[in-house]
Amino acid sequence: MSLISDRISKNIKPSPTLMAQSKANELKAKGFPILSLASGEPDFDTPLHIRKAAEQAMNSGYTRYTPSGGLKETKEAIIRKFSRENKLEYTLNEVCLNSGAKQTVYNAMMATLNPDEEVIIISPFWVSYPEIVKLAGGKPVIVNMNPDKGFHLDENIIERAITDKTKWIIINSPNNPSGLIYSYEELKALASMLLKYPHVNIISDDIYEHLVYDNAEFHTIAAVEPKIKSRVLTINGLSKAYAMTGWRIGYCGGSAELIKAMSVIQSQSTSCPNSISQMAAIEALDGPQNHIKESNKEFAKRRNLTSQLINQIPGLKCNIPKGAFYLFVDCRDLFGKKTPNGKVLNSSVDIAEYFLEQVYVVVIAGSPFGAEGFIRVSYTTSEEQLTKSCAKIKEACELLFK
Ligand code: PLP
């Protein structure tokens, strides 16, 4: 009998983004001059006022288990946030906190999926969605949006994927990996179509809500179409906009029935989110927000620089997305090219490997995001590092055209 379950050994892939990052760290530790464009987290420190709130929490005794769905005072801050920023009204039994938005998605799937029930995932998608669905015994149904139309939502294509077994559809805007922000009209059209299918629930993963540039507007589907609000689980978290990836705070608003079931999963797994982080979350949500504007200014500058440099590289092209901190770079023109070692590049994985081996730059292949022919470039690093990395990638691509 093998030690590792079939669930893991036959079905689930480890996170390719975390793997790429740890491979980069490993090579760096061995002395290779690695440049990484793989990170999925801001390179800024958590703002000081939030760190101070954590210190205060520790010193005032918030060092014990909390209720499994989270502290009442933190839930109240979340209710205020949803009301203030999203025009969504929830009550205490309609919100809960988790150890990161990843756990929010996980708990939701564990709490709702019966074997073989289906979850529609729009491609390109965050790599963890299909794996979490499989872990929970469900069936991911990938629905591809057209790369040549900028991956915008097409509700007609999505509608064709709905069956009697569809329990969820997951949407994510601003999107990881494409940086695309769904417009009000796109979300309205999707919601109008979903009104016809009352058995389908919707996860709106809004974790990149505040990472928007060029005065772009963020919308969340439960607010766009209040008639479907009771079927929507609106997910958010502190990791990205507040530079708090290590604090592990995610949260959500949804029906009381769902939130209760998710809290059962949590009570029998992690017990509760970190008590100190929960207290810091109140400060993050209620306290000054100007740091977001400042980091966004920096991200927008880096995005402009990186997209400009990438678009000068033979074989690569990208648009300038208005959200998140990624460029999703079209590398289809490199397919069929031969590397100096004689290897023919046939996939985004081949291309990511080539960049790593040839010029020590880490990018993430698009295929685990459901979009072959693309690579994800993250601009959460300094302009100097971005410039160096793009120069290295250019060097590698020029060799392919010789
Ligand atoms: N959702 C998306 C789309 C993400 O990209 C990530 C992290 O990369 C998460 C959720 C999870 O974030 P966390 O668990 O740190 O809150």
Residues whose N, C-alpha, C, O or C-beta is under 5 A from the ligand:
A	BS01	PLP	G40 S99 G100 A101 K102 Q103 W126 N172 N176 D205 I207 G237 S239 T245 I249 G250
